[in-house]
Amino acid sequence: MGRKPFKSAEEKLQVVLGVLKGEMTQVEAARRLEMSQTTIAKWQKQFLEGAHEALARGENAKAPASRRETDLQPQDDGAQGDAQELVIRGSGLQVAEGQEVR
């Protein structure tokens, strides 16, 4: 049997909430969607872990930066300085040697 079509986050959420409300079991949901019960269980686990993390952070807490965001942060700082330097040089203004553009 081939791989079934991709399910959107909204579709997954509806299935997980249905299971959590007791409207259907994981097995019933899997049969309806022609997927494995393991997949439904995985969605439920991801949902509950995400909810736990959100509650642990608090109401106004900022979501933790992803690894990709953390990796790119130093690059962003350098790119911003380069862009500022180009703007200043393009405007004809002079920057003293060794002076940082801010």
N, C-alpha and C positions, 0 to 999 in steps of 0.2 A: 504494500500500500504506500502511495506517495505522500509527500508532505502536504498538509492542508494549508489553505490560504491564511495569510497573516491576519491576526486579530488586533484591532486598535486598542489603545489603552482604555477607551470608553467601553468597548465590548468586554474586555477582561474585567473591568470594574463591575459591570452589571452582573457578570457570572459570579464573581467573588462575593458580592453583596447578597446575591440570591442564595448562595451556599451558607453564608454567615447568618442570614435571616431564617434559615431552615426551610426555604421555599423548595429547595432541591438538595440532593447530596452531591458530593464530588463525582461519584460514579454516574448519576443521572445527567449532570452537566456534561461530563465527558461523552456520554452516549449521544446526547443531543447535538453536540458540536463535532462529533466524530473525531475526538481527540483522546489522548490517554488521560487516565485519572491522575497520573503523575504530573502532567502539565497543569491541570487544574489546581492540584496541591501546591505546585511551585508558585503559581499566581497568588494563591491565598497567602502563602508564606511571605512573598515579597510585599504584599499589601500590608500585612500585619507588622512586619519589620519596619516598613516605611512609616506607618502610623506611630509606632513606638518611638522612633527617632524624632518625629515631628513633635510629639508630646514632651519628650525629654528636653528638647531645645527650648520650649516655651513659646508663648504667644507671639512675641515680637522679635524673637531671635532670628538672626540671618542664617540661611542655610549654609552648611559648610561648603567651602570651595571644592570643586571636583579636582581630581588629580591633574586633568588637562588644564584647568584654570590656573592651578598652582604652577605648573610647568611653564605656562605662557607668561605669567606675571613679570618676570625679569625682562623678557623680550619686549613686552609692552612699554616698560619704562624706558628702555633704550630707543625704541622706535619713536616714542613721543619726543624725546630730546632731539633725535635726528630731524624729525619733522619741524620742530621749532627752529632749529638751526637753519634749515632750508628756507623757512619763511623769512627769517632775519636777513640771511644772505641775499635772498631774492628781492628784498625791499631796499637793498643798498646800505643797510645799517652795518656797522662794524662791531665785531665782538673781540675783546682783547684776547690775546693768545693765552690759552689755558683756562679761560673763564668759562664756567658752565652756563649753558643756555637754560633758563627757567622762565 
